[in-house]
Amino acid sequence: MKIATWNVNSIRSRLSIVIDWLKQNPVDVLCLQETKVIDSDFPREPFEEIGYSLAISGQKSYNGVAIASRTPLTDIKIGFSSILNRQLATELDEQKRVISGQLGAVRIVNLYVPNGAALDSDKYEYKLRWLATLRDYLAHFVKEKNTELCVCGDFNIALDDRDIYNPKGKEKHIMSSPMEREALENVLALGLKDAFRKFNSETGYFSWWDYRQGGFSRNRGWRIDHHYLTPKLYEKAVACTIDIEPRKLEKPSDHTPVIVEW
């Protein structure tokens, strides 16, 4: 089983890149973030032509998540409010950032975590509330018997200094502040482990590079796109890799695919 996660930064702008990548890398599941398109305008046909079914949750111009899978997912859940019966979950679901579905004994959870903008902004507080709600959402699935979790997506958080090309001043930088890291650690305390770190403990491996100032050519990146697995699935994992090839193409996403295999 191979599952990839990829923030495509507009599926319509990056469609040919994504479809070509799938043809060359026919993963079982591809989780997409920042699709930036309403559901009725999502380009379904190119995916279906190469054998993928789709589960989507989108909005105009911003956010949006989708899962393309060779075997159709079952029990698809869209948003926090599909599980959590509370006002905050409904409010957070106005931004389309959460979708999950069942594939055999594995629930695949695809996330686009808010960026947070700046430490002194309302968006930062929103991000922390969102992560706290994510913990409650995932706790529901952790309690289910005979179900393992693959929680993947763009987390907009570098969990430790190895995930940043230059961690100097990280405490004051969005995506690496202590409160963000603590919020994500609280989520992972449910029993989730970073698949990439099972196979590689070094720095210098990133999944996002700023378009500006030669970010990619100088490898000035951050590792913010992750796969987190529950214990049994973590033990079964045989690889987790970052494919930087799509980032080399003309007009690429600023992110690149990360693939886990078990």
N, C-alpha and C positions, 0 to 999 in steps of 0.2 A: 504494500500500500504506500503510495506517495501522495503527499498533500503539500501544496504550495500556497504561500500567502504573498500578495503583491498589491501594494498601493499604486494604482495605475494613473492617478492624477488626471481623470477623465477618460472613461472607457471609449467614448466616441473619438477622442483625439488620438488615442493609443490603440485603437482596435486592431489594425493590421499588425502591430508589434506583438500584441497579446496572442492573436490567432496564429501567427507564424511561430511564436514560442511554443504554443501548445502542440503544434504539428511536430516540432522537433523534440519536445519534451512532454509526451502524452501522460501527464500525471493523472492520477485517479480523481483528484479534487483540486480545484483552484479557487481560493478565497480572494476576492477582490475588495479593495477599499477605495474610497473617493471616486466612485463611479460618476457622480455629478450629473445624473439624468433621472427623470421621472420614469416610473415603471413602464408606462406605455411606449416610451421612446427608447427603451433599452434595446441594443442591437442583438436580438436573440438569434436570428437566423444563422449568422456565421458560426456561432457556438454549436447550434443544433446540427449543422451540416457536417461537423467533424465529431459528432457523437456525444455531445455534452448536454445534460439537462440543467436548467437554471432555477435558482431560488433567488429572488431579488427584493431589495427594499431601498428605494431611491427617492431623491428629491431634486428639484431644479437647481443646477449650478454649484451645489455644495454637497459634501458628505456622500452618503450612499454606499451600500454594501451589497455584495452578490456572491453566490457560491455556484460554481460550475462543476458538475460531477458526472462521471461516466455512468454510474449507477444512481438513479434518482434518489434523493434523500427522502426520508419519511419524517413525520412529526415536526414539520418546520415551524419554528418559533421566531416571530419578528418583534424585536424590541424588548425592553425590560418588562413592560406591562403585560406581556404574554404570560409571565410567571408571577410578577409581583403586583399585588393589588394595593397600590398606594398612589397618591396624587403625584409625588415626586417622580415616580417611574413614568407616569403618563406625560409629565412635562418634559422630561429628558428625552422621551421618544419622539418629540417634535423634530429632533435632529436624527436622521436615519443612520445609526451607527452600530446596530446589533442585529445579527441574524444567526440562527443555529438550526441544525437538522441532524437526524439520526442516520448513520450508515452502519448497519449491522449493530455491533455492540459498542460502537463509538459515537459519541455526540461531538460533532464539529461545531465550534463556536467561533464565528468570524466577527472581529471587532475593529472599529475605527475609533480609538480613544481620542478625546479632544486634545488639541495642542496646548491650550492654556494661555497662549499669547505672551504674557508677561507676569512676573510674580506679584505685581501690585494691581492686577486687573481683575475685573469681575469674571473673566473667562478662566482665570486660574482657580478661583473658588468653585466655579462650575465644574472644572476638571476633577477637583478633589471630591465633590459630591457625586460625580459620575462614577468615579472609581469605588467609592463606598457602596454605591448601589450595585455596581458590578459584582462586588463580593457577595452580596445577598443573593443576587441572581444565580451566580455559579454555585453557591452553597446548596441551592435547590437540587441541582443535578448531581453534585457530589454525594448526596444522600441516597440517590437511586442505586439499587443493587444491580449488579451485572452490567453497569455502564461505565465506560472509560471516557475521559475528556481529552480532546485536542483543542486547546484554546489558542487561536492564532490571530494575527492581524498587525496593524500599525498601532503600537502602544504609545508612541510619542514620549517614551521614557527610556533613557539609557540607565540600566539598573546599577551598573558599577563603572568605575573609571576606565576599565578595559574597553568599554563600549563607546568611547569618545576619543577622537584623534588627539585632542589636547584638552585634558580635564581641568586645566587651570581656571579658577573662578567658577567651578561647576555649581557651587552653592547658590550663586546668584543668577544662574542660567536656567531658562525654561527647559524642560525635559531632563534635568539632572538635579533639581533642587531636593533638599532632604525630605520635604513633605511629600513630594511626588513619589520619590523612591519608597518612602515608608508606606504610602497608600498602596503601591503596587505590591510591596512585600506582604501587606495584610491580605491581599487577594491570593497571593501564592501560598500563604500559610494554610490554605484549604487543602494543600497537598499537591500543588502543581510544581513541576520542575522544568527548567529551561533546557530544551532539547539540544540546542546548539552547544551549550557548555558541557554537555556529556562527552562531546568529541573534540572540543577545542577550547583550551583555557587561555589562549594568547590574545593580545590586543592586535589592532590593525585590520580587523574584519568588520566591515560596516555594511549597512543595507540602505542608507540614505546619505546623499551628498547634495549640498546646496548647489543650485544652478550657478551661483555667483562666484567670482574670484577663483575660478579653476578648482572648485571643490572636488570634483571627481578625478581630474587629471593629477591632482596633488594628494589624492586619497585623504582629504580632510572631511571624513565622514563620521557618522554615528550609527550604532547598531540599535535600531528602535523597532524593528519588525521581528516578531518573535513567535515561536511555537512553545507553548507550555502544556505539559502532559501530566496526567495522573500517574501514580507509581507503576502500575502494571504495564501501561503503555510506554512509559519512560524506559522500563527495563527491556521492552521488546524493540525499541528504536535501534536501528542499525546505522543511521546516517542523518545528519542535518547540515545542509550546505547552502551557501549564498551564491547565486549565479549572477555575476557582475556583467555578463555579456550584453543583456538588453540595455544596460546603462551606457554602453558605448555607441549605441545607434543614434541616428539623427532624430532630434526632437523626442527624446525618451522621457519617461517618468523620472522624477528625481529619486524614486525608490527602485529597488530591483527585487526579483523573486527570492524567497527563502523556502527551501524544500526539506521536509522531514520524511523519513522512510522507516517503516517497520514491517 
